[in-house]
Amino acid sequence: MAFPDNDRYWIDTVEFLRRSTKANDKVLAPREFKNVISSVVSYDSFVYVDLDEGIQWIVVHKGMMECIEYSIIEKIKNGDYLPFFANEVFVVLSDRSKTNSLEKDTMHLQSFWKTIGSIKKSVKESVKKITNKPELSEENSIRSLLQLSKDGKPNINELNTILRDMKAIRLNIKNLGYELARDLRRTNLDMDENFSFQSVNLQSKATTQEDVESKWLKYWCQQLKIDPIYHRKIWELCYVPQAIYNHFGVSRKLSGIGFGCGQEPLPSLFASMGWKITVTDLHPDKVKGLGWMETGQHTNMLDQAFFADIVNKETFTENVSLKYVDMNEIPEDLYDSYDFCWSICALEHLGSIKNGLNFIENSLKVLKSGGIAVHTTEYNYTNEPETIDNWPTVIFQNHHFEEISKRLVDLGYQVAELNFDVGSQPLDRFIDIPPFAIGEGWLSKDTWGNTNQGAHLKLSVDGYPCTCFGLIIKKN
């Protein structure tokens, strides 16, 4: 399988390895890494790897942990290999000096250690069944298994079969979810008729299957020249213009500004309506090494926001301009200038939940009286107290939206009613899990309208079930 060179999580991991490994180091990693790092030993199948034969680095895909031979899990658990790098998808461990290793409770390690513990517990229970000695301690049960293996009884391949079955169950659920989405798409997402705009009571809410199957979403898919699929990013792209049209109607000529636009199609859509649009993103010098430019999540040229199938170039050039803006420091010369503003899954990348909430409030300063702001972001819809904060990608919860809503209402703004219902239909209950294929977690300019994927309304991010949440805020 080719290395996914447009996925920032993979790119960031490779860049860390290139900075950190020495010339003769060997790296145990998923087989895709062999295409970019020559010293990689692959663990794409259940093959025994002897770490004592000179493996200095281990790259663990958190969605493929059951693929790793159990003795490696043991060495990680025992501290023979320590984590030096972690992101939403990967953990990189090494037997090098403990200097600069990550703290065990680092955010992107929490689900990693939880899975390590689950695997050990599962293996311990399986070993006790095999040895028929439930009273054994974990250490002695492993030794007992090894002794039985020497006697020609359960061997490492049989133990790996147990672990492989665990992974197979997870992937079967994933594949069944995708197949269900494809079936539902054929029956519920029919686009034969020519849809017209209809005003709906759109709340501040989460992505749901019902929304994806609605006529209002299909209308905007037609305007965006795409077929609807069960994907939360498609929902976001339709939610924003629907909220704006609900507020202003269809006849007015408007001005708008998008924050952190990346290579999304909304500027082209709004330009096709004759609206004056300012596209903003961080200056390219500030995003080097973050992986955003490589994954289509950053706009460093205005042409990257141009979609020829939505608007002609002359109309786009006439109506759209580019300005580099740090969302944490919105310049005052933009204040009181626009009828609407928007952002799509950008405010969770501002360093902390606090920064994201402050941006929502500060973004309203660019609005004229009677203007509207529409922002979408990542949403951890569990009621558990834990979430991800103070990290390159943070995840908001109910109480964060309640907090910003109260703050804004106290300041005189109107916030559309908060609706935390994440839906109850089959694909609302399906949580996509790693390993994610290209196009599942995000949609680049090349794939957002062409992907065949259709079961990504909810997903697991570091073990937290997440979806998108949209906020609609009106300035009196």
LOFIKOL-695992 format. One record per residue (C-alpha): x, y, z. Coordinates in steps of 0.1 Angstrom, whole numbers, m for minus. Last residue first. Example, Ala and Ser with C-alpha at 12.3 -4.5 7.8 and 13.67 -1.06 7.14 Angstrom:
<atoms>
      c1      c2      c3
     137     m11      71
     123     m45      78
</atoms>
This chain:
<atoms>
      c1      c2      c3
    m284     426     171
    m256     402     162
    m267     367     155
    m248     335     164
    m252     300     148
    m230     272     163
    m224     239     145
    m212     207     160
    m192     180     143
    m188     144     155
    m168     127     182
    m166      95     202
    m134      98     224
    m108      70     221
     m80      91     207
    m105     105     182
    m133      79     175
    m156      88     147
    m192      99     140
    m208     109     107
    m181      90      88
    m200      63      69
    m200      71      32
    m167      67      15
    m170      68     m23
    m150     100     m23
    m153     123     m53
    m165     157     m40
    m141     161     m11
    m113     142     m28
     m91     166     m48
     m98     196     m27
     m91     176       4
    m118     159      25
    m111     150      62
    m113     120      84
    m124      95      58
    m108     108      27
     m76      87      29
     m85      56      48
     m88      57      86
     m72      30     107
     m89      38     129
    m126      38     140
    m159      50     126
    m186      53     153
    m219      39     141
    m247      50     164
    m257      80     142
    m253      57     112
    m282      35     125
    m306      63     134
    m307      78     169
    m293     113     164
    m265     133     181
    m290     153     202
    m271     182     218
    m294     209     205
    m283     244     215
    m309     270     205
    m296     296     181
    m274     322     199
    m286     358     200
    m260     384     210
    m264     410     238
    m232     405     258
    m250     383     283
    m262     362     253
    m226     358     242
    m214     346     276
    m243     322     280
    m236     307     246
    m199     304     253
    m205     285     285
    m232     262     271
    m210     254     241
    m181     245     265
    m206     226     288
    m216     203     259
    m181     193     250
    m153     206     228
    m124     187     213
     m89     201     209
     m64     197     180
     m29     211     184
     m31     204     221
     m42     223     253
     m74     203     256
     m86     168     247
    m116     155     267
    m122     140     301
    m153     148     322
    m174     120     307
    m208     132     293
    m199     119     259
    m205     141     228
    m169     151     221
    m175     177     194
    m151     190     168
    m160     224     153
    m184     243     132
    m189     281     132
    m216     303     117
    m216     340     125
    m245     363     115
    m249     400     109
    m277     423     121
    m253     451     130
    m221     446     109
    m199     417     118
    m161     417     122
    m165     419     160
    m184     386     161
    m151     368     154
    m139     379     188
    m165     358     206
    m159     326     186
    m122     332     189
    m124     334     227
    m141     300     227
    m113     285     206
     m86     300     227
    m101     286     258
    m104     251     242
     m67     253     236
     m41     256     209
     m60     273     181
     m67     241     161
    m102     235     175
    m113     268     159
    m108     255     123
    m135     229     119
    m154     250      94
    m153     288      99
    m179     315      91
    m185     352      89
    m215     372      79
    m227     407      69
    m191     420      70
    m171     451      79
    m178     460     116
    m142     451     126
    m118     440      99
     m93     468     105
     m92     457     141
     m70     427     133
     m81     392     145
     m54     379     168
     m61     343     178
     m75     336     143
     m42     347     128
     m52     364      95
     m37     363      60
     m60     380      36
     m73     367       3
     m99     383     m20
    m130     369     m37
    m157     388     m57
    m141     398     m90
    m117     369     m92
    m145     344     m86
    m168     360    m112
    m140     360    m138
    m129     324    m129
    m163     309    m135
    m181     294    m104
    m190     260     m91
    m173     236    m115
    m142     259    m116
    m136     256     m79
    m113     284     m67
    m101     283     m31
     m66     270     m42
     m64     299     m67
     m62     323     m37
     m28     310     m28
     m15     298       6
     m49     283      16
     m45     256      42
     m61     222      49
     m51     205      17
     m31     178      35
       4     191      26
      m4     227      35
     m18     216      69
      12     194      78
      22     216     107
      59     218      96
      54     252      80
      22     268      91
      34     302     103
      55     310      72
      24     303      51
       5     332      67
     m25     318      86
     m58     317      67
     m84     341      54
    m108     343      24
    m126     376      21
    m159     373       1
    m181     398     m18
    m213     380     m28
    m223     377     m64
    m241     343     m58
    m212     325     m76
    m189     342     m52
    m207     325     m23
    m201     290     m38
    m165     298     m47
    m158     309     m12
    m176     278       1
    m154     253     m18
    m129     245      10
     m91     247       4
     m81     260      38
    m107     284      50
     m91     292      84
    m116     320      89
    m142     329      62
    m153     365      56
    m186     376      42
    m203     404      22
    m239     402      10
    m261     409     m20
    m297     402      m8
    m322     381     m27
    m321     346     m11
    m331     351      25
    m308     368      51
    m311     345      82
    m321     312      67
    m297     318      38
    m268     322      63
    m278     291      82
    m281     270      50
    m248     283      38
    m230     270      69
    m249     237      73
    m241     225      37
    m203     225      40
    m206     212      75
    m228     182      65
    m204     173      37
    m176     173      63
    m197     150      86
    m199     123      59
    m229     102      50
    m227     111      13
    m244     137      m8
    m236     140     m45
    m215     170     m54
    m219     201     m75
    m218     226     m46
    m252     240     m55
    m266     205     m58
    m250     196     m25
    m267     227     m11
    m301     215     m22
    m294     180      m8
    m287     195      26
    m321     213      26
    m339     182      13
    m329     162      44
    m310     129      42
    m278     143      56
    m297     161      83
    m315     129      94
    m281     111      97
    m270     136     122
    m242     162     127
    m246     182     159
    m265     213     167
    m269     251     169
    m304     251     155
    m318     253     120
    m355     259     119
    m358     255      81
    m360     278      51
    m363     260      18
    m340     263     m12
    m350     244     m43
    m342     208     m52
    m341     195     m88
    m352     159     m85
    m329     129     m93
    m307     133     m63
    m315     102     m43
    m298     101      m9
    m322      77       9
    m322      45     m12
    m288      43     m28
    m271      61       1
    m287      38      26
    m270       8       9
    m236      25       8
    m240      35      45
    m249       0      55
    m218     m13      37
    m196      13      55
    m210       3      89
    m205     m34      81
    m169     m27      72
    m162     m10     105
    m180     m37     125
    m159     m63     106
    m128     m43     113
    m134     m44     150
    m142     m81     151
    m111     m88     129
     m89     m70     154
    m100     m92     183
     m97    m122     160
     m61    m112     153
     m53    m112     190
     m65    m148     194
     m47    m158     163
     m15    m142     177
     m18    m166     206
     m21    m195     182
       9    m183     162
      29    m179     194
      23    m216     203
      m4    m235     222
      10    m270     228
      43    m284     215
      58    m288     249
      79    m256     244
      46    m238     238
      33    m252     271
      63    m237     288
      57    m204     272
      21    m205     283
      31    m212     318
      55    m183     317
      27    m161     305
       5    m174     333
      33    m168     358
      35    m131     350
      m2    m126     349
      m7    m144     382
     m20    m179     381
     m53    m188     398
     m71    m194     365
     m50    m224     356
     m65    m240     326
     m34    m232     306
     m54    m222     275
     m81    m205     295
     m56    m188     316
     m37    m177     285
     m69    m162     271
     m76    m142     302
     m40    m129     303
     m42    m121     266
     m74    m101     271
     m59     m82     301
     m27     m75     282
     m46     m62     252
     m69     m40     274
     m39     m25     292
     m21     m17     260
     m54      m2     247
     m56      21     278
     m20      31     274
     m26      42     238
     m59      59     247
     m40      82     271
     m10      87     250
     m24     115     229
     m30     136     260
       4     131     277
      m3     111     308
      29      90     305
      51     121     301
      70     121     268
     106     111     264
     130     140     262
     158     122     280
     148      85     287
     179      75     267
     171      54     236
     149      23     236
     124      41     214
      87      47     210
      67      65     183
      29      68     189
       6      74     159
     m29      84     150
     m39     115     170
      m3     125     177
      25     110     197
      63     113     199
      90     102     223
      73      72     238
      95      48     259
     107      13     250
     120     m10     277
      93       5     299
      77     m28     310
      45     m21     291
      64     m14     259
      84     m46     264
      52     m66     269
      35     m51     239
      65     m61     219
      63     m97     232
      26     m97     220
      34     m93     183
      18     m61     170
     m13     m64     149
     m36     m58     179
     m22     m22     180
     m35     m14     145
     m58      16     153
     m32      33     175
      m6      30     147
      26      22     166
      60      32     153
      87      14     171
     123      26     172
     157      10     181
     152     m25     167
     185     m42     169
     182     m80     172
     168     m79     207
     135     m67     193
     129    m102     178
      99     m98     155
      73    m125     151
      50    m120     122
      14    m112     125
      10     m91      94
      17     m54      87
      46     m54     112
      72     m40      88
     109     m35      95
     118       0      83
     153      11      75
     146      24      41
     121      51      52
      96      65      27
      81      35      10
      89      13      40
      65      35      60
      35      19      43
      45     m14      60
      35      m3      94
      65       4     116
      95     m12     133
     124      12     127
     161       1     125
     188      26     133
     220      26     112
     219      62     101
     205      77     133
     168      84     140
     154     117     154
     149     142     126
     139     117     100
     116      99     125
      99     132     135
      93     140      98
      78     106      92
      54     111     121
      43     145     109
      37     131      74
      15     103      87
      m6     126     108
      m7     152      80
     m23     128      55
     m14     138      19
      15     114      16
      m5      84      24
      23      59      18
      13      35      m9
       0       0       0
</atoms>
